[in-house]
């Protein structure tokens, strides 16, 4: 970075402004405890005000009544103001009360301050091993010569055979306590950084949604071009490196076998006396990951629904303008009725415009949280191959949408269970999620939270079942079936 870039960050970046604030200690201590240490992802204004009141009362008892003269509500509104943006103030769907959530910039400032004190133990071996392993994975994964890959695999097999021979001979090399503490320190740091990255991913999704809305508001081209641009941008979220990495990580967390293996290994590590002081947050860190991942997934679903409503409003305004133009033409025609007719010919596509009334659209229904049932847990292999994070099952959503369109020929709506009877699931849960997230201009996906349905499929000889709201595919307004065409 050069001088101008650093000066720009010092002046405008919210995290840097937080570190320069007069009440930086209060902000970092209070918000860091609530949103970082306790991993709170959304909290109502009254609850957050009550906690801040308690802290302000204790500080005033210690520092005097003149310390922190503002009320707790004034402090929260100031921290959430656009000029600061350390908190995000919003109204959740279905709620009339203000809620707060921390911004990604606040987490950056808290993490920087957290790393300032000198640590009694600084490990480097585990990080060097991590760097070496990452280099090996990249070189081996990008190698196109089969012989080179075979040589690498055989070398690794030889190393494993040597270790097996040592264990069979009774030689069990144990890791030293310093090595255990080194790796535990890196484990704790990486786990917290992963949790912090979820807020940054959510912020990036919101920024993309804001850019799409600005593009829609200022669009001057055709409606078809606008839809192509919007749908392409929405698809780019999941197809980007960040989106693919996030979904791969989230699918990895949803695996019952991986969860069980992670819990068992984490419990064994937490019981090791050689580590010394344990990080209490690590014991339930996988639950925090799942909660943060579900919050990010819910945010993406809400943004998609809000974007759909925004597009519907734009279409309604354009249709209203067409109606006004037609009324103007009729008025001019009435005025010219008494005059001599003008000889001309014209052709129109229809005798009347097709108007989509606002009340024809259903009201928004918030998505329900689906319970994840993990009744059957199988013992996993001891060896964990990190490449599965990037080698996920790819579901062709275009093929799924084509199958739904075929089922809708001559029909206005088709339930999901009928589609699955005709086209049973072959890729399990990933394919089912693909059906729920279809985005096709020819039909809409409707969820009925009042009715539940069960979906079953076979996965490696084991019957799986998912309980979800009733799902129906409804033909989009203005679309006609193949038979009508």
C-alpha positions in Angstrom: 0.0 0.0 0.0 1.2 3.5 -0.7 0.6 6.7 1.3 -2.7 7.7 -0.4 -4.3 4.3 0.1 -3.4 4.2 3.8 -4.6 7.8 4.3 -7.9 6.9 2.6 -8.3 4.0 5.0 -7.4 6.1 8.0 -10.0 8.7 7.1 -12.9 6.5 5.8 -12.6 2.9 7.0 -15.1 2.2 9.9 -12.7 0.0 11.8 -10.0 2.6 11.8 -12.5 5.3 12.9 -13.6 3.0 15.7 -10.0 2.8 17.0 -9.8 6.6 17.0 -13.1 7.1 18.7 -13.2 8.8 22.2 -15.3 5.9 23.6 -13.3 3.1 21.8 -12.7 1.2 25.0 -16.4 1.2 25.8 -17.4 0.2 22.3 -14.9 -2.6 21.9 -15.5 -4.0 25.4 -19.3 -4.0 25.2 -19.9 -4.9 21.5 -17.0 -7.3 21.5 -18.4 -9.2 24.5 -21.9 -9.4 23.0 -21.4 -10.0 19.3 -17.9 -11.7 19.2 -17.3 -13.5 22.5 -21.0 -14.6 22.9 -21.5 -14.9 19.1 -24.9 -13.1 19.2 -26.1 -12.7 15.6 -29.3 -10.6 16.2 -30.6 -9.0 19.4 -33.6 -6.8 20.1 -33.0 -3.1 21.0 -34.5 -3.4 24.5 -32.3 -6.4 25.4 -29.2 -4.7 24.2 -30.1 -1.4 25.9 -30.6 -3.3 29.2 -27.1 -4.8 29.0 -25.5 -1.5 28.1 -27.4 0.2 31.0 -25.9 -2.3 33.4 -22.3 -1.7 32.1 -22.7 2.1 32.1 -24.0 2.0 35.7 -21.0 0.0 36.8 -18.6 2.3 35.0 -20.2 5.4 36.4 -19.9 3.9 39.9 -16.2 3.4 39.2 -15.3 6.6 37.2 -17.9 9.1 38.5 -21.3 10.3 37.4 -19.9 12.5 34.6 -18.5 9.5 32.8 -20.5 8.5 29.7 -23.2 11.2 29.9 -25.5 9.8 27.1 -28.2 7.3 27.5 -27.8 3.7 26.3 -30.2 4.3 23.4 -28.3 7.4 22.3 -25.0 5.4 22.3 -26.5 2.6 20.3 -28.1 4.9 17.7 -24.7 6.7 17.4 -22.8 3.5 16.9 -25.3 2.4 14.2 -25.3 5.8 12.4 -24.2 5.7 8.7 -21.1 7.8 9.6 -19.9 5.0 12.0 -21.6 1.8 10.8 -20.2 -0.4 13.7 -23.7 -1.8 14.2 -26.4 -2.7 11.7 -29.9 -1.6 12.8 -32.8 -3.3 11.0 -36.3 -4.7 11.3 -36.4 -8.5 10.8 -39.1 -10.1 8.7 -42.3 -10.4 10.8 -41.1 -8.1 13.6 -42.0 -4.5 14.5 -39.1 -4.0 16.9 -35.6 -2.8 16.0 -32.8 -5.4 16.1 -29.0 -4.9 16.1 -26.2 -7.0 14.6 -22.4 -6.3 14.5 -20.7 -5.3 11.3 -17.7 -7.0 9.8 -15.6 -3.9 10.4 -16.4 -4.1 14.2 -15.1 -7.7 14.2 -11.9 -6.6 12.5 -11.3 -3.9 15.1 -12.0 -6.4 18.0 -9.7 -9.0 16.5 -6.9 -6.5 16.0 -7.1 -5.3 19.7 -7.4 -8.9 20.9 -4.0 -9.7 19.2 -2.2 -6.7 20.7 -1.2 -8.2 24.1 2.0 -10.3 24.1 1.4 -14.0 24.2 3.3 -16.2 26.5 3.6 -18.9 23.8 3.9 -18.3 20.1 4.0 -21.4 18.0 5.4 -21.5 14.5 5.8 -25.2 13.7 2.2 -25.9 13.0 1.8 -22.9 10.7 4.9 -24.0 8.8 3.4 -27.4 8.4 0.2 -25.8 7.2 2.0 -23.8 4.6 3.9 -26.8 3.4 0.7 -28.9 3.2 -1.1 -26.2 1.3 1.7 -26.0 -1.2 1.7 -29.8 -1.6 -2.1 -29.8 -2.2 -1.9 -27.1 -4.8 1.0 -28.7 -6.7 -0.4 -32.2 -6.5 -4.0 -31.0 -7.4 -2.8 -29.0 -10.4 -0.5 -31.8 -11.7 -1.6 -33.1 -15.1 1.0 -35.9 -15.5 -0.4 -39.2 -14.3 3.1 -40.6 -13.6 4.0 -37.7 -11.4 0.8 -38.1 -9.4 1.4 -41.8 -9.0 4.9 -41.2 -7.8 3.6 -38.7 -5.2 0.9 -41.2 -4.0 3.4 -44.0 -3.7 5.8 -41.9 -1.7 3.0 -41.0 0.7 2.0 -44.7 0.9 5.6 -45.6 1.7 5.6 -43.0 4.6 2.4 -44.5 5.9 3.8 -48.1 5.7 6.8 -46.9 7.8 4.5 -45.5 10.4 2.5 -48.7 10.5 5.6 -50.8 10.9 6.7 -48.6 13.8 3.4 -48.9 15.6 3.3 -52.7 15.0 6.8 -52.9 16.6 5.6 -51.0 19.7 7.3 -47.7 18.8 4.7 -45.0 19.4 6.2 -41.6 18.8 4.2 -39.1 20.9 3.9 -35.4 20.1 5.6 -33.2 22.6 3.5 -30.8 24.8 5.0 -27.8 23.0 3.8 -29.2 19.7 0.3 -29.8 21.1 0.1 -26.3 22.5 1.3 -24.9 19.1 -1.4 -26.7 17.1 -4.1 -26.0 19.7 -3.3 -22.3 19.5 -3.6 -22.4 15.7 -6.8 -24.4 16.0 -8.4 -21.8 18.3 -7.3 -18.9 16.1 -8.6 -20.5 12.9 -11.9 -21.5 14.4 -12.6 -17.9 15.6 -11.5 -16.5 12.2 -13.9 -18.8 10.4 -16.8 -17.6 12.6 -15.8 -14.0 11.9 -15.7 -14.6 8.2 -19.4 -15.4 8.1 -20.3 -11.8 8.8 -18.0 -10.7 6.0 -19.7 -13.1 3.6 -23.1 -11.8 4.7 -21.9 -8.2 4.2 -20.7 -9.0 0.7 -24.1 -10.5 -0.2 -25.9 -7.4 1.0 -23.5 -5.2 -1.0 -24.3 -7.2 -4.2 -28.0 -6.9 -3.5 -27.6 -3.1 -3.1 -25.7 -2.9 -6.4 -28.5 -4.9 -8.2 -31.2 -2.5 -6.9 -29.2 0.5 -8.1 -28.8 -1.1 -11.5 -32.5 -1.8 -11.7 -33.5 1.7 -10.7 -31.2 3.3 -13.4 -31.8 0.7 -16.1 -32.5 2.2 -19.5 -32.5 -0.9 -21.7 -35.1 -3.5 -22.4 -36.9 -5.6 -19.8 -35.5 -8.8 -21.2 -32.0 -7.4 -20.9 -32.6 -6.3 -17.3 -33.8 -9.8 -16.3 -30.8 -11.4 -18.0 -28.4 -9.1 -16.1 -30.2 -9.6 -12.7 -30.4 -13.4 -13.0 -26.8 -13.6 -14.1 -25.7 -11.5 -11.1 -27.7 -13.7 -8.8 -26.2 -16.8 -10.3 -22.7 -15.3 -9.9 -23.1 -15.3 -6.1 -23.2 -19.1 -5.9 -20.8 -19.6 -8.8 -18.1 -17.3 -7.5 -15.1 -18.6 -5.6 -16.5 -17.2 -2.3 -19.9 -18.6 -2.9 -18.7 -22.1 -3.8 -16.3 -22.2 -0.9 -19.1 -21.1 1.5 -21.6 -23.7 0.3 -18.9 -26.4 0.3 -18.1 -25.5 3.9 -21.8 -25.4 4.9 -22.4 -28.8 3.3 -19.4 -30.2 5.1 -20.9 -29.0 8.4 -24.3 -30.6 7.6 -22.7 -34.1 7.1 -23.7 -36.2 10.2 -20.5 -38.3 9.9 -18.3 -35.3 9.8 -20.1 -33.7 12.7 -19.7 -36.8 14.8 -16.0 -37.2 13.9 -15.4 -33.5 14.7 -17.1 -33.7 18.1 -15.2 -36.8 19.1 -11.8 -35.4 18.1 -12.5 -32.0 19.7 -13.6 -33.7 23.0 -10.3 -35.7 23.1 -8.3 -32.6 22.5 -10.1 -30.7 25.2 -9.2 -33.5 27.7 -5.5 -33.3 27.0 -3.7 -32.0 30.1 -0.6 -31.1 28.1 -2.3 -28.2 26.4 -2.7 -26.3 29.6 -5.3 -23.5 29.5 -8.2 -24.5 27.1 -10.3 -22.2 25.1 -13.9 -22.7 26.4 -15.4 -21.4 23.1 -13.9 -24.3 21.2 -16.1 -26.9 22.9 -19.2 -25.7 21.1 -17.6 -24.0 18.1 -19.3 -26.3 15.6 -22.7 -25.2 16.9 -21.7 -21.5 16.5 -20.6 -22.3 12.9 -23.9 -23.9 12.1 -25.9 -21.0 13.6 -23.8 -18.4 11.7 -24.1 -20.4 8.4 -27.8 -20.7 8.8 -28.0 -17.0 9.4 -26.1 -16.3 6.2 -28.2 -18.7 4.2 -31.4 -17.0 5.6 -30.0 -13.6 4.6 -29.5 -14.8 1.0 -33.0 -16.2 0.9 -34.5 -12.9 2.2 -32.5 -10.8 -0.2 -33.7 -12.9 -3.1 -37.3 -12.5 -2.1 -36.9 -8.8 -1.6 -35.3 -8.5 -5.0 -38.2 -10.4 -6.6 -40.7 -8.0 -5.0 -38.7 -5.0 -6.1 -38.8 -6.3 -9.7 -42.5 -6.9 -9.4 -43.1 -3.3 -8.3 -41.0 -2.1 -11.3 -43.1 -4.2 -13.7 -46.3 -2.9 -12.2 -45.2 0.7 -12.7 -44.3 0.1 -16.3 -47.7 -1.6 -16.9 -49.5 1.4 -15.3 -47.6 3.7 -17.7 -48.8 1.6 -20.6 -52.4 1.9 -19.4 -52.1 5.7 -19.2 -50.7 5.9 -22.7 -53.7 3.8 -24.0 -56.1 6.1 -22.2 -54.4 9.1 -23.9 -54.8 7.5 -27.3 -58.5 6.8 -26.6 -59.0 10.4 -25.7 -57.4 11.7 -28.8 -59.4 9.2 -30.9 -62.7 10.5 -29.4 -61.7 14.1 -30.2 -60.9 13.1 -33.9 -64.1 11.1 -34.3 -66.1 13.9 -35.9 -63.3 14.7 -38.4 -62.7 13.0 -41.7 -60.9 9.7 -41.2 -57.3 9.4 -42.0 -56.4 6.5 -44.3 -53.8 4.4 -42.6 -53.3 0.8 -41.5 -51.8 -0.6 -38.3 -51.4 -4.0 -36.6 -51.4 -4.7 -32.9 -50.6 -7.9 -31.0 -53.8 -7.8 -29.0 -57.0 -6.0 -28.4 -56.4 -5.2 -24.8 -53.3 -5.1 -22.5 -52.7 -7.8 -20.0 -52.7 -6.2 -16.5 -51.2 -7.9 -13.5 -53.0 -6.5 -10.4 -51.0 -6.1 -7.2 -53.5 -8.0 -5.1 -53.1 -11.1 -7.3 -49.7 -11.7 -5.8 -49.6 -13.6 -2.5 -48.3 -12.0 0.7 -44.8 -12.7 1.8 -44.4 -15.7 4.1 -41.3 -16.0 6.1 -39.3 -19.2 5.6 -39.4 -21.7 8.4 -36.3 -23.2 10.0 -36.2 -26.8 9.1 -35.1 -29.2 11.8 -32.1 -31.3 11.0 -32.5 -34.9 12.2 -29.3 -37.0 12.4 -30.6 -40.3 13.8 -28.2 -42.5 12.0 -24.5 -41.8 12.5 -21.8 -43.9 10.9 -18.2 -44.2 12.0 -16.0 -42.2 9.6 -12.5 -42.9 8.5 -9.7 -41.6 10.6 -8.1 -39.9 7.7 -9.7 -36.6 6.8 -9.2 -35.5 3.2 -9.6 -31.8 3.0 -10.1 -32.0 -0.8 -13.8 -33.0 -0.2 -14.5 -29.4 0.7 -13.9 -28.5 -3.0 -15.1 -31.8 -4.6 -18.8 -31.4 -3.9 -21.7 -33.0 -5.8 -22.7 -30.6 -8.6 -26.5 -30.5 -9.3 -27.6 -29.4 -12.7 -30.3 -26.9 -11.8 -31.0 -26.3 -15.5 -32.0 -29.9 -15.9 -34.2 -29.8 -12.8 -36.0 -26.7 -14.1 -36.5 -28.3 -17.5 -38.1 -31.3 -15.8 -40.5 -29.0 -13.9 -41.4 -27.2 -17.1 -42.2 -30.5 -18.8 -44.5 -31.5 -15.8 -46.2 -28.1 -16.1 -47.2 -28.5 -19.8 -51.0 -27.7 -19.9 -51.1 -27.1 -16.1 -50.9 -23.9 -14.0 -49.3 -25.6 -10.9 -47.4 -28.8 -10.0 -46.6 -30.0 -6.5 -43.1 -31.0 -5.7 -44.2 -34.5 -4.6 -45.6 -35.1 -8.1 -42.3 -34.0 -9.7 -40.3 -36.4 -7.4 -42.7 -39.3 -8.2 -41.9 -38.8 -11.9 -38.2 -37.9 -11.3 -36.9 -39.6 -8.1 -34.0 -38.1 -6.3 -30.6 -39.5 -7.5 -28.2 -37.1 -5.8 -29.9 -37.0 -2.4 -30.1 -33.9 -0.2 -28.1 -31.7 -2.7 -30.7 -32.4 -5.5 -33.6 -31.7 -3.1 -32.1 -28.4 -2.1 -31.7 -27.7 -5.9 -35.4 -28.2 -6.4 -36.2 -25.8 -3.5 -33.9 -23.1 -4.9 -34.9 -23.2 -8.5 -35.0 -19.8 -10.2 -36.7 -19.9 -13.5 -38.6 -17.1 -15.4 -41.3 -19.5 -16.4 -42.5 -20.5 -12.9 -42.4 -19.4 -9.2 -41.7 -21.6 -6.2 -44.4 -21.3 -3.5 -43.9 -22.6 0.1 -47.0 -23.4 2.3 -45.8 -23.3 5.9 -49.2 -24.6 7.2 -48.7 -28.0 5.6 -45.8 -30.3 5.9 -44.6 -33.1 3.6 -42.0 -35.8 3.8 -39.4 -36.6 1.1 -37.5 -39.9 1.2 -34.5 -41.1 -0.8 -31.9 -43.8 -0.7 -28.3 -42.8 0.2 -25.7 -45.7 0.1 -28.4 -48.2 1.1 -29.7 -46.0 3.9 -33.2 -44.4 3.7 -33.1 -40.7 4.4 -36.1 -38.5 5.1 -36.5 -34.7 5.1 -39.5 -32.8 6.5 -40.2 -29.5 4.8 -43.1 -27.2 4.0 -45.4 -28.0 1.1 -43.8 -26.8 -2.1 -45.7 -26.0 -5.3 -44.4 -24.8 -8.7 -46.8 -22.1 -10.1 -46.7 -20.7 -13.6 -45.4 -17.2 -13.7 -47.7 -14.3 -14.5 -47.7 -13.7 -18.3 -46.4 -17.2 -19.2 -48.4 -19.6 -21.2 -48.2 -23.4 -21.5 -46.8 -25.2 -24.5 -50.3 -26.4 -25.5 -51.7 -22.9 -25.4 -48.9 -21.7 -27.6 
